[in-house]
């Protein structure tokens, strides 16, 4: 057995970012895994391996983790989904695109209906969602010091309150 650490910034699909973490400010996994190992040591799991998942493409990128006393026993999980296999239902064009992604091509977003952060390749659809999101305004159903501008919407004349900003 082992404990899987799936890095929220490096993993694909739905990510384990909490509401206190900023997807625009990624953190390197090393310190987070050291913290996990420290906790595991405290509860008697010092010999239990941590399985690093997410963002593991080449072991050469992780050599400083091997035989590292701060990390302890470590294993690595390569690619969690067989996207590039012949059996994968995605198109050949997308398979080629995935092999040429560069830094910044993947966007962590909250557009998923689950409300969790999810990774997506930037494309026209994602850009449209980003643009739409940038036009959103905060509002309240009750007036307050911050929400001090009344705005009436709809046929029934529903009142909402907007900020001055």
N, C-alpha and C positions, 0 to 999 in steps of 0.2 A: 504494500500500500504506500501511499504518498499523499501529499497535500498539493493540489494544483493551484498555482498562482497564474491567473490569466490577466495579463497586463491590460488595463483599460484603454491605454492609448495605442498599443501596438496590435491588439487583437482585432479581428474582423467581426462583422455581424453586430449583435447587441453587446454593449460594453458595460462593464461594472462601475461606471463613474457614479459617485454619489452626488447629491445636490450641492455639496460643499466644494466639489472639485470643478475647476474651470477647464472645459475641453480645449480652450484656446491656449492654455498654459500646461502643456504636457510635462509630466515628471518622468525622469529616467527610472527604470524599474529597480536598479540596484539597491538604493536606500530603502525602498518599500519592501523588498525581499529580505534585506538585512533585518528590518523591523519585524517581519513575519517570523524569521528564524529565531530572533531573540525571544519572542513570545512562545514559540514552539519549545525552545530550550527550557523556559520557565515551567512548562507543564509536562516535562519529561519526554518530549518528542525530538530530542537532539539527533537521533539516528534515523529519523523518518525523512525520506527525501522530499524535497520540494520539486515539483514538476513545473518548469517555466513554459507557459503556453502563450502564444500571441507574439508575432513578430520574429519568430525563430525561423530563419531561412538558411543561415550558414553558421556552423559551429565556430568558425574562426572569429565571428563577431562576439562570441561569448567566452573566449579563452580565459579572460581574467576572472571568470566565475569558477573555473575548475580548481579543485583543491584549495578553495578560498575558505579560511576558517570562519569568516563572517557569514558566509552563505551555507556552509556545511554540505551534506549530501544533496546533489542537484541532478536532475534529469531534464531533458528538453523534448518538447512535443513539436514536431514539425507539422505545418499546415493542417488545419482541422477539417477542411473541406476539399474534396477532390475536384475542384473547379476546372482544372486543365486536362482532365482525363477524357478519353474518347467517349466514355459513357455519360459525361456531364451534359445536361440538356442546354447549356448556354451556347450561344452562337460562336462560330469560329472567329468572327470579328472581335467579340468581347474577350475571348481567350487570348488573342493577340494583344488587345489593349491592356489586359491585366499584366502581361509580361513587360510592358513598356511604361508602367506607372512610375512617376517621379514624385519626390517629396512635394507635398501640397496638392496632389491630385486626389487625395482621399480626405473627405470631410466628415468630422464627427458632428452628428446632428440629432435633434430631438423631434424630427418629423415622423418618427415611427408612431403608430397608434398605441403602442405600449407605454409611451412616455419615457422609455429608456433611451439613452444615447445609442446611436447606431452609426456604423461606418457606411459611407457611400462614396462611390467614385463621382467626382464632380462631372456633371454633364448638364445639358440644357435644362432638363427637368429639375435637377437639384439647384441650379442657379436661379431658376424661376421661383422655387420655394424660398431660397435665401432672400431674393429681392422682395417677395411678398412679406416675408417675416420682418424685413427692415422697415416696412411701412406700418407695422402694427403700432398701436398706441395703447398705453395703459389707461384704464378707466375704472371708475367705482360707481356703484349704485347709490352711494351716499356721499353727500358733500363733506369735505374735510379741509383742513388747512392746505394739504397738498392738492386735492382734487376740488378746485374751486371754480371751475367753469362749467356751468350747466349746458347740456346739449340734449336736444329733444330728437328722438329717432322713432321711425315707424309710424304706421297709421294711427296707433293708439296714443301716440305722443309720449312714449316712455322716456323718462329722464335718466340720463347718466351724467357723470361728472368727469371732466378731463383735467389734466394738469396744464399749467400755463406754459410749460416748456414745449 
